Amino acid sequence: MPALPTPQSFGISLGGIDLNMGLSFKGAAGWVMDVANNVGDTLLSGVPLVTGGNLLEQFEHLGIPGGLWVQTKNAPDAVPTFDNLGVESFLFYVADRA
């Protein structure tokens, strides 16, 4: 997924669902993600970008298929820092199998 080491927002389609995603850095709390539907209704707010699990798993009731994972190059379990999101730490979308 596209990401830069700066707070940002962008439109994205996950599993055929159009969403608006925002990424922001909250100091000691690290990077967090906000997700809204295509009309701007907030679906998720302040979800930490942590490694080791599907960020969407606990939100299956929202109907967003697939999963979001965070991984850092050369240190898969290292959480993204302010300077390395999109450079060495990446957010991956994994689609459900058809």
N, CA, C and O atoms as a MOPAC input file, in Angstrom:
PM7 MOZYME 1SCF
protein

 N      0.84500 1    -1.17000 1     0.00000 1
 C      0.00000 1     0.00000 1     0.00000 1
 C      0.88900 1     1.23000 1     0.00000 1
 O      1.98800 1     1.20000 1     0.55400 1
 N      0.43800 1     2.29200 1    -0.60300 1
 C      1.26300 1     3.50500 1    -0.63300 1
 C      1.36800 1     4.13400 1     0.75000 1
 O      0.36800 1     4.28800 1     1.45200 1
 N      2.57000 1     4.49100 1     1.12700 1
 C      2.76700 1     5.18600 1     2.40300 1
 C      4.07900 1     5.95100 1     2.34000 1
 O      5.03100 1     5.52500 1     1.68700 1
 N      4.11300 1     7.05600 1     3.00900 1
 C      5.30100 1     7.89600 1     3.10400 1
 C      5.56700 1     8.17200 1     4.57500 1
 O      4.65300 1     8.06300 1     5.39400 1
 N      6.80300 1     8.52700 1     4.93000 1
 C      7.07500 1     8.84300 1     6.33100 1
 C      6.60400 1    10.24400 1     6.71300 1
 O      7.38100 1    11.07300 1     7.18700 1
 N      5.31800 1    10.48400 1     6.49500 1
 C      4.68200 1    11.75500 1     6.83900 1
 C      3.18700 1    11.50200 1     7.03300 1
 O      2.64600 1    10.61000 1     6.37900 1
 N      2.50500 1    12.23500 1     7.88800 1
 C      1.05500 1    12.06200 1     8.00400 1
 C      0.38900 1    12.23100 1     6.63400 1
 O      0.78100 1    13.09700 1     5.85300 1
 N     -0.60900 1    11.40800 1     6.35000 1
 C     -1.18400 1    11.40000 1     5.00700 1
 C     -2.58600 1    10.81700 1     5.01300 1
 O     -3.00200 1    10.16100 1     5.96800 1
 N     -3.29700 1    11.06600 1     3.93800 1
 C     -4.58100 1    10.41300 1     3.71000 1
 C     -4.69300 1    10.13200 1     2.22300 1
 O     -4.15400 1    10.86600 1     1.39500 1
 N     -5.40300 1     9.05700 1     1.89700 1
 C     -5.52600 1     8.66100 1     0.49800 1
 C     -6.73400 1     7.75000 1     0.33700 1
 O     -7.19500 1     7.12800 1     1.29400 1
 N     -7.23300 1     7.68400 1    -0.88100 1
 C     -8.30200 1     6.76400 1    -1.22100 1
 C     -7.70600 1     5.44500 1    -1.66100 1
 O     -6.65400 1     5.41200 1    -2.30000 1
 N     -8.37800 1     4.35400 1    -1.32100 1
 C     -7.87900 1     3.02700 1    -1.68400 1
 C     -9.06200 1     2.06700 1    -1.78000 1
 O    -10.07100 1     2.24000 1    -1.09500 1
 N     -8.93000 1     1.06500 1    -2.62700 1
 C     -9.95100 1     0.02900 1    -2.74100 1
 C     -9.38700 1    -1.26100 1    -2.16100 1
 O     -8.36200 1    -1.76000 1    -2.62700 1
 N    -10.05200 1    -1.80000 1    -1.14800 1
 C     -9.63800 1    -3.05700 1    -0.52500 1
 C    -10.73000 1    -4.08700 1    -0.74900 1
 O    -11.84400 1    -3.94400 1    -0.24500 1
 N    -10.40900 1    -5.11800 1    -1.50000 1
 C    -11.39800 1    -6.15700 1    -1.77500 1
 C    -12.62700 1    -5.62800 1    -2.47900 1
 O    -13.72800 1    -6.13900 1    -2.27700 1
 N    -12.45300 1    -4.60500 1    -3.30700 1
 C    -13.56200 1    -4.02300 1    -4.04400 1
 C    -14.35600 1    -2.98300 1    -3.27100 1
 O    -15.36300 1    -2.48200 1    -3.77100 1
 N    -13.92400 1    -2.65100 1    -2.06300 1
 C    -14.60200 1    -1.63400 1    -1.25600 1
 C    -13.75900 1    -0.36800 1    -1.26400 1
 O    -12.59300 1    -0.39100 1    -0.87000 1
 N    -14.34800 1     0.73900 1    -1.71300 1
 C    -13.63800 1     2.01800 1    -1.74900 1
 C    -13.61500 1     2.64500 1    -0.36400 1
 O    -14.65300 1     2.81900 1     0.27500 1
 N    -12.40800 1     2.98100 1     0.08900 1
 C    -12.21600 1     3.53000 1     1.42500 1
 C    -11.30000 1     4.73900 1     1.37800 1
 O    -10.56500 1     4.94000 1     0.41200 1
 N    -11.35100 1     5.53600 1     2.42400 1
 C    -10.39700 1     6.62200 1     2.63200 1
 C     -9.58700 1     6.25800 1     3.86400 1
 O    -10.14700 1     5.95000 1     4.91600 1
 N     -8.26500 1     6.29400 1     3.72900 1
 C     -7.39200 1     5.90300 1     4.82500 1
 C     -6.52500 1     7.07800 1     5.22600 1
 O     -6.00900 1     7.80300 1     4.37400 1
 N     -6.36900 1     7.26300 1     6.52000 1
 C     -5.48000 1     8.28500 1     7.04900 1
 C     -4.45000 1     7.64300 1     7.95400 1
 O     -4.77700 1     6.76600 1     8.75400 1
 N     -3.20500 1     8.07700 1     7.83100 1
 C     -2.12500 1     7.59800 1     8.68500 1
 C     -1.51700 1     8.80300 1     9.37600 1
 O     -1.17700 1     9.79000 1     8.72300 1
 N     -1.37900 1     8.73200 1    10.68900 1
 C     -0.78600 1     9.84700 1    11.43100 1
 C      0.12000 1     9.30200 1    12.52600 1
 O     -0.05900 1     8.18100 1    13.00300 1
 N      1.09600 1    10.11700 1    12.91400 1
 C      2.06100 1     9.71500 1    13.93500 1
 C      1.69400 1    10.39300 1    15.23900 1
 O      1.51000 1    11.60900 1    15.28100 1
 N      1.58600 1     9.61300 1    16.30400 1
 C      1.13300 1    10.10900 1    17.60900 1
 C      2.23100 1    10.00800 1    18.67000 1
 O      1.96500 1     9.57400 1    19.79100 1
 N      3.45000 1    10.39800 1    18.33300 1
 C      4.55000 1    10.39600 1    19.29500 1
 C      4.84400 1     9.00400 1    19.81600 1
 O      5.06300 1     8.07900 1    19.03300 1
 N      4.85200 1     8.84400 1    21.14100 1
 C      5.18600 1     7.55700 1    21.76100 1
 C      4.22500 1     6.44400 1    21.34400 1
 O      4.59800 1     5.27100 1    21.36700 1
 N      3.00700 1     6.78900 1    20.96600 1
 C      2.02900 1     5.78600 1    20.52200 1
 C      2.33500 1     5.27800 1    19.11900 1
 O      1.81800 1     4.23400 1    18.72000 1
 N      3.16200 1     5.99000 1    18.36400 1
 C      3.53700 1     5.57500 1    17.01500 1
 C      2.49400 1     5.93200 1    15.96800 1
 O      1.66400 1     6.82000 1    16.16000 1
 N      2.56100 1     5.21500 1    14.86000 1
 C      1.64000 1     5.43900 1    13.74700 1
 C      0.27600 1     4.83100 1    14.04800 1
 O      0.18200 1     3.73600 1    14.60200 1
 N     -0.78000 1     5.55000 1    13.67800 1
 C     -2.14100 1     5.03600 1    13.80100 1
 C     -2.87600 1     5.23000 1    12.48200 1
 O     -2.51600 1     6.07700 1    11.66400 1
 N     -3.90900 1     4.42700 1    12.29900 1
 C     -4.67100 1     4.42400 1    11.05500 1
 C     -6.12400 1     4.77700 1    11.34100 1
 O     -6.72000 1     4.30000 1    12.30700 1
 N     -6.67600 1     5.61900 1    10.48200 1
 C     -8.10800 1     5.91000 1    10.48200 1
 C     -8.66000 1     5.43700 1     9.14200 1
 O     -7.99400 1     5.56500 1     8.11500 1
 N     -9.85800 1     4.89700 1     9.14900 1
 C    -10.48600 1     4.42100 1     7.92000 1
 C    -11.91400 1     4.94100 1     7.87300 1
 O    -12.65100 1     4.86800 1     8.85600 1
 N    -12.29400 1     5.47100 1     6.70700 1
 C    -13.66000 1     5.94800 1     6.47800 1
 C    -14.18500 1     5.31400 1     5.19300 1
 O    -13.41200 1     4.90400 1     4.32700 1
 N    -15.50600 1     5.24200 1     5.08400 1
 C    -16.07200 1     4.74300 1     3.83300 1
 C    -15.98600 1     5.83700 1     2.77100 1
 O    -15.48200 1     6.93100 1     3.02600 1
 N    -16.48500 1     5.52200 1     1.57800 1
 C    -16.31900 1     6.45500 1     0.46000 1
 C    -17.16600 1     7.72100 1     0.57100 1
 O    -17.01800 1     8.62500 1    -0.25100 1
 N    -18.04900 1     7.80800 1     1.56700 1
 C    -18.79800 1     9.05200 1     1.78600 1
 C    -18.30300 1     9.79900 1     3.02300 1
 O    -18.87200 1    10.81700 1     3.41800 1
 N    -17.22600 1     9.27600 1     3.63100 1
 C    -16.60000 1     9.98200 1     4.74200 1
 C    -17.02700 1     9.56700 1     6.13500 1
 O    -16.58000 1    10.16300 1     7.11500 1
 N    -17.89000 1     8.55100 1     6.25000 1
 C    -18.28500 1     8.06300 1     7.57700 1
 C    -17.13100 1     7.28000 1     8.19600 1
 O    -16.60300 1     6.36200 1     7.56900 1
 N    -16.73700 1     7.63000 1     9.41100 1
 C    -15.63100 1     6.95600 1    10.08500 1
 C    -15.99400 1     5.51300 1    10.40600 1
 O    -17.02800 1     5.23600 1    11.01400 1
 N    -15.12200 1     4.59500 1     9.98400 1
 C    -15.28500 1     3.17700 1    10.30100 1
 C    -14.32800 1     2.75700 1    11.41200 1
 O    -14.70000 1     1.99800 1    12.30700 1
 N    -13.09100 1     3.25700 1    11.35000 1
 C    -12.06500 1     2.96400 1    12.34400 1
 C    -11.31400 1     4.24100 1    12.65300 1
 O    -11.11400 1     5.08200 1    11.77600 1
 N    -10.90000 1     4.38400 1    13.89500 1
 C    -10.15300 1     5.58300 1    14.28100 1
 C     -9.07000 1     5.21600 1    15.29200 1
 O     -9.34800 1     4.58700 1    16.31300 1
 N     -7.83900 1     5.61400 1    14.99800 1
 C     -6.74400 1     5.43200 1    15.93900 1
 C     -6.24600 1     4.00800 1    16.10100 1
 O     -5.77600 1     3.63900 1    17.17800 1
 N     -6.33900 1     3.19800 1    15.04900 1
 C     -5.85000 1     1.81900 1    15.12100 1
 C     -4.32400 1     1.84000 1    15.01100 1
 O     -3.78900 1     2.29600 1    14.00100 1
 N     -3.61400 1     1.35200 1    16.03700 1
 C     -2.14800 1     1.37400 1    15.99800 1
 C     -1.59500 1     0.47400 1    14.89200 1
 O     -2.09200 1    -0.63200 1    14.67700 1
 N     -0.56800 1     0.95200 1    14.19500 1
 C      0.11000 1     0.13300 1    13.19400 1
 C      1.14200 1    -0.73300 1    13.91100 1
 O      2.30500 1    -0.35200 1    14.04400 1
 N      0.70400 1    -1.89200 1    14.36700 1
 C      1.56900 1    -2.83000 1    15.07300 1
 C      1.83500 1    -4.04100 1    14.18400 1
 O      1.07700 1    -4.32600 1    13.25600 1
 N      2.91000 1    -4.73800 1    14.47900 1
 C      3.27400 1    -5.91900 1    13.71000 1
 C      2.71500 1    -7.17000 1    14.37000 1
 O      2.25200 1    -7.13200 1    15.51000 1
 N      2.76200 1    -8.28300 1    13.63700 1
 C      2.43200 1    -9.57400 1    14.21500 1
 C      0.99800 1   -10.02800 1    14.08200 1
 O      0.65000 1   -11.09500 1    14.58800 1
 N      0.15500 1    -9.26200 1    13.42500 1
 C     -1.22900 1    -9.69600 1    13.27700 1
 C     -1.99100 1    -8.85800 1    12.27400 1
 O     -1.55100 1    -7.78000 1    11.87300 1
 N     -3.12900 1    -9.36500 1    11.88200 1
 C     -4.01800 1    -8.69100 1    10.95000 1
 C     -4.70700 1    -7.53000 1    11.67100 1
 O     -5.46000 1    -7.74700 1    12.62000 1
 N     -4.45300 1    -6.32000 1    11.22700 1
 C     -5.03600 1    -5.14300 1    11.86700 1
 C     -6.55600 1    -5.10600 1    11.75500 1
 O     -7.22200 1    -4.45900 1    12.56400 1
 N     -7.11000 1    -5.79700 1    10.75700 1
 C     -8.56200 1    -5.78500 1    10.54500 1
 C     -9.28800 1    -6.93900 1    11.23000 1
 O    -10.51900 1    -6.96000 1    11.25600 1
 N     -8.55600 1    -7.88700 1    11.77800 1
 C     -9.18200 1    -9.10500 1    12.30800 1
 C    -10.27900 1    -8.82100 1    13.33600 1
 O    -11.33800 1    -9.44500 1    13.28800 1
 N    -10.04800 1    -7.90800 1    14.24600 1
 C    -11.05300 1    -7.62700 1    15.28000 1
 C    -12.21800 1    -6.77700 1    14.76900 1
 O    -13.16500 1    -6.49900 1    15.50500 1
 N    -12.13500 1    -6.36800 1    13.49700 1
 C    -13.18100 1    -5.52200 1    12.92400 1
 C    -13.90500 1    -6.21600 1    11.77000 1
 O    -14.37200 1    -5.55300 1    10.84400 1
 N    -14.00000 1    -7.54400 1    11.81900 1
 C    -14.64900 1    -8.30500 1    10.74900 1
 C    -16.07300 1    -7.83500 1    10.48700 1
 O    -16.56400 1    -7.94100 1     9.36300 1
 N    -16.74400 1    -7.31300 1    11.52000 1
 C    -18.13300 1    -6.86000 1    11.37800 1
 C    -18.27500 1    -5.71300 1    10.37500 1
 O    -19.38300 1    -5.42600 1     9.92200 1
 N    -17.16900 1    -5.05600 1    10.02300 1
 C    -17.23100 1    -3.96300 1     9.04600 1
 C    -17.33600 1    -4.47200 1     7.61300 1
 O    -17.67400 1    -3.71000 1     6.70800 1
 N    -17.04800 1    -5.75600 1     7.40200 1
 C    -17.18500 1    -6.34300 1     6.07600 1
 C    -16.06900 1    -6.00100 1     5.10800 1
 O    -16.23900 1    -6.14400 1     3.89700 1
 N    -14.92700 1    -5.55100 1     5.61900 1
 C    -13.77700 1    -5.29500 1     4.74600 1
 C    -13.06300 1    -6.63100 1     4.56400 1
 O    -12.50100 1    -7.16500 1     5.52100 1
 N    -13.07700 1    -7.17900 1     3.34300 1
 C    -12.46600 1    -8.49200 1     3.13900 1
 C    -10.94200 1    -8.40500 1     3.18700 1
 O    -10.35800 1    -7.35500 1     2.91600 1
 N    -10.31100 1    -9.51900 1     3.53400 1
 C     -8.85200 1    -9.56100 1     3.55600 1
 C     -8.29100 1    -9.04100 1     4.86200 1
 O     -8.99800 1    -8.90700 1     5.86100 1
 N     -6.99300 1    -8.75100 1     4.82800 1
 C     -6.32800 1    -8.29600 1     6.04000 1
 C     -5.26900 1    -7.25100 1     5.76800 1
 O     -4.74800 1    -7.14800 1     4.65800 1
 N     -4.95700 1    -6.48300 1     6.78600 1
 C     -3.88200 1    -5.48900 1     6.72600 1
 C     -2.79000 1    -5.91200 1     7.69900 1
 O     -3.06100 1    -6.22700 1     8.85800 1
 N     -1.56900 1    -5.91500 1     7.21800 1
 C     -0.41700 1    -6.34400 1     8.00400 1
 C      0.67500 1    -5.28600 1     7.90700 1
 O      0.84200 1    -4.64900 1     6.86600 1
 N      1.41100 1    -5.10300 1     8.98900 1
 C      2.56400 1    -4.20400 1     9.01900 1
 C      3.81100 1    -5.05300 1     9.21000 1
 O      3.84700 1    -5.94300 1    10.06000 1
 N      4.83600 1    -4.76600 1     8.40700 1
 C      6.09700 1    -5.49200 1     8.54300 1
 C      7.24500 1    -4.55800 1     8.20600 1
 O      7.14600 1    -3.72500 1     7.30400 1
 N      8.33500 1    -4.71000 1     8.94700 1
 C      9.53200 1    -3.91000 1     8.72500 1
 C     10.60800 1    -4.78500 1     8.09500 1
 O     10.87200 1    -5.89800 1     8.55000 1
 N     11.22300 1    -4.25700 1     7.03700 1
 C     12.28100 1    -4.96800 1     6.33000 1
 C     13.43300 1    -5.26400 1     7.29000 1
 O     13.82100 1    -4.40000 1     8.07600 1
 N     13.97200 1    -6.45800 1     7.23100 1
 C     15.11500 1    -6.92200 1     8.03300 1
 C     14.81000 1    -7.04300 1     9.51700 1
 O     15.66900 1    -7.50800 1    10.26600 1
 N     13.64300 1    -6.65300 1     9.97400 1
 C     13.22500 1    -6.80600 1    11.37400 1
 C     11.70100 1    -6.86200 1    11.39100 1
 O     11.05300 1    -5.89700 1    11.79600 1
 N     11.11900 1    -7.98600 1    10.95600 1
 C      9.67500 1    -8.06300 1    10.72900 1
 C      8.79500 1    -7.63100 1    11.89800 1
 O      7.67200 1    -7.17400 1    11.68600 1
 N      9.28700 1    -7.76800 1    13.12100 1
 C      8.46600 1    -7.42500 1    14.27700 1
 C      8.70400 1    -6.02000 1    14.80900 1
 O      8.07700 1    -5.62200 1    15.79100 1
 N      9.59500 1    -5.26300 1    14.18100 1
 C      9.85800 1    -3.88800 1    14.62100 1
 C      8.72900 1    -2.98100 1    14.13900 1
 O      8.38800 1    -2.98100 1    12.95600 1
 N      8.15500 1    -2.21200 1    15.05300 1
 C      7.07300 1    -1.30400 1    14.66300 1
 C      7.63500 1    -0.14600 1    13.84300 1
 O      8.79900 1     0.21600 1    14.00900 1
 N      6.83200 1     0.43400 1    12.96800 1
 C      7.30800 1     1.55000 1    12.15400 1
 C      7.66900 1     2.76400 1    13.01100 1
 O      6.98100 1     3.09100 1    13.97800 1
 N      8.74500 1     3.41000 1    12.63800 1
 C      9.12100 1     4.66300 1    13.28300 1
 C      8.62300 1     5.81400 1    12.42400 1
 O      8.14700 1     5.60100 1    11.30900 1
 N      8.73400 1     7.03900 1    12.94200 1
 C      8.28100 1     8.18800 1    12.16500 1
 C      8.99500 1     8.25800 1    10.82200 1
 O      8.38200 1     8.58900 1     9.80700 1
 N     10.29000 1     7.94800 1    10.81200 1
 C     11.10500 1     8.11200 1     9.60600 1
 C     11.08500 1     6.93500 1     8.64500 1
 O     11.52100 1     7.08200 1     7.50300 1
 N     10.58900 1     5.75700 1     9.06600 1
 C     10.74500 1     4.62300 1     8.15400 1
 C      9.44800 1     4.06300 1     7.55600 1
 O      9.50100 1     3.09800 1     6.79400 1
 N      8.29200 1     4.64000 1     7.88000 1
 C      7.05300 1     4.16600 1     7.25900 1
 C      7.12100 1     4.41600 1     5.75100 1
 O      7.35900 1     5.54000 1     5.31000 1
 N      6.90900 1     3.36400 1     4.97000 1
 C      6.98200 1     3.47100 1     3.52200 1
 C      8.39000 1     3.39600 1     2.97300 1
 O      8.58400 1     3.38300 1     1.75700 1
 N      9.38100 1     3.34800 1     3.86200 1
 C     10.78300 1     3.24300 1     3.45500 1
 C     11.32000 1     1.86300 1     3.83000 1
 O     11.83900 1     1.14300 1     2.97600 1
 N     11.19700 1     1.49600 1     5.10400 1
 C     11.60300 1     0.17600 1     5.58400 1
 C     10.45200 1    -0.56900 1     6.25900 1
 O     10.50600 1    -1.79200 1     6.39400 1
 N      9.43100 1     0.13900 1     6.67500 1
 C      8.22600 1    -0.46700 1     7.25400 1
 C      7.07500 1    -0.26000 1     6.27800 1
 O      6.87400 1     0.83200 1     5.74600 1
 N      6.33100 1    -1.33000 1     6.05700 1
 C      5.29600 1    -1.28100 1     5.02800 1
 C      3.97200 1    -1.82300 1     5.54400 1
 O      3.93200 1    -2.67900 1     6.42800 1
 N      2.90200 1    -1.31400 1     4.97900 1
 C      1.54600 1    -1.77200 1     5.24800 1
 C      1.11600 1    -2.59400 1     4.03900 1
 O      1.09100 1    -2.09500 1     2.91400 1
 N      0.77400 1    -3.86700 1     4.28300 1
 C      0.40300 1    -4.78400 1     3.21300 1
 C     -1.06800 1    -5.16200 1     3.33100 1
 O     -1.56800 1    -5.43000 1     4.42400 1
 N     -1.75500 1    -5.18000 1     2.18600 1
 C     -3.11300 1    -5.70400 1     2.12500 1
 C     -3.03900 1    -7.10200 1     1.53400 1
 O     -2.42600 1    -7.30300 1     0.48600 1
 N     -3.65700 1    -8.06600 1     2.20000 1
 C     -3.70900 1    -9.44200 1     1.71500 1
 C     -5.17500 1    -9.78100 1     1.46800 1
 O     -5.97500 1    -9.84100 1     2.40100 1
 N     -5.51500 1   -10.00300 1     0.20000 1
 C     -6.90000 1   -10.28500 1    -0.17800 1
 C     -7.30200 1   -11.68800 1     0.25400 1
 O     -6.46600 1   -12.58900 1     0.33000 1
 N     -8.59000 1   -11.86600 1     0.53700 1
 C     -9.12100 1   -13.19700 1     0.80600 1
 C     -9.03100 1   -14.02100 1    -0.46900 1
 O     -9.10900 1   -13.48600 1    -1.57500 1
 N     -8.86700 1   -15.31800 1    -0.30500 1
 C     -8.85800 1   -16.20200 1    -1.47600 1
 C    -10.26800 1   -16.31900 1    -2.03400 1
 O    -11.25200 1   -16.36300 1    -1.29500 1
 N    -10.33500 1   -16.36700 1    -3.34400 1
 C    -11.64700 1   -16.49300 1    -4.00000 1
 C    -12.11900 1   -17.91600 1    -3.99800 1
 O    -13.20200 1   -18.20800 1    -4.50700 1

